[in-house]
Each structure stands twice: as C-alpha cells, then as structure tokens.
Amino acid sequence: MSGPGQGSAGNVIAALCSFFIPGLGQLVQGRIFAAVVHFILAALLWTILLGWLVHLWSIISAAKWRPH
C-alpha cells in the first residue's frame, strides 16, 4: 500500500465518501473549507440538474489530493 497522497487508501476512502455525499471526502481529509464549498455548490447546482458536475469534481478532488 502506498503512503499518504494520491492513490493512498485514505484517498480511496475519501473518494468513496464523496461519491455518496459531495464534500464528505474532503471533510474526512480535514479540508473543511473545501468540504463546505463542494457540498454547497453541489446542492445549488442539483436544482438545475448540473450538480453531477460538482459531485464528480468532489470525487476526483478527494482521490487526487496530496497533503503538503
């Protein structure tokens, strides 16, 4: 298993969390501001049927994130 960062088990879990609720993966990673942004944008854009874009962005962002 790889260390922290892209492809790590933690990022896979975070991506799965974001799959179910946009922003949850970012919250699991401790990125509170990013979590709130993803959640609110997805909620707002789902009202005009474009929330899937933010939902997908949330999943990819959680999967590719690397701590600095």
N, C-alpha and C positions, 0 to 999 in steps of 0.2 A: 504494500500500500504506500502511496506517495505521501509526502509531508504536507503541511498546510499550503493552501493555494489551489490554483486551478486543477481540477481533476481529483482533489482530495475527497475522502469520504465525507468530510464536513460539508463540502460544497455540493456534493451529490444530494445529501440530506436537505440542504438549504434549497436546492433547485426543486426537489420534490415538495417541500413545504410551499414554495411559491407557486407550484403547479395547482395546489388546492386553494390557496388564498394569496393573491398578489401582495408582495411585500413581506409575507411571513418568513421567507428565506432570509431576507435582509435583516429582519428582526432577530432571527436565530443567530446570525453572524455578528450581532451587536451594532448594526448600522441603522440606528433608529430614524434618522432623518430620511435616508433612502427608503426605509420601510414605509414611512408615512407618505412620501411622495408617490411611491408605486401604488399603494393602496388607494389613495385619493384619486389619482389620475385614472386608475382602472375603474373605480366606481363611477366617476363622472363620465368617462368615455363609454362605459357599457350602456348608458342611457341612450346613446346614439349608435349603438352596435359597433363601436370601434374599440371597445375595451379589450378585445382579444389581442390587439397590438401591444398594449401596455402589459397585459398578462404574459405574453410571450417574452417581452423585454425583461420583465421581472424574473422569469425563469432563467433566461440566458445570463442576466446580470449576476444572479446568485451563483450560477455554475462557474462563471469565469472570474469571480472576484479573488483577488490576492491581497492578503494583509501586507501592509508596508512596514 
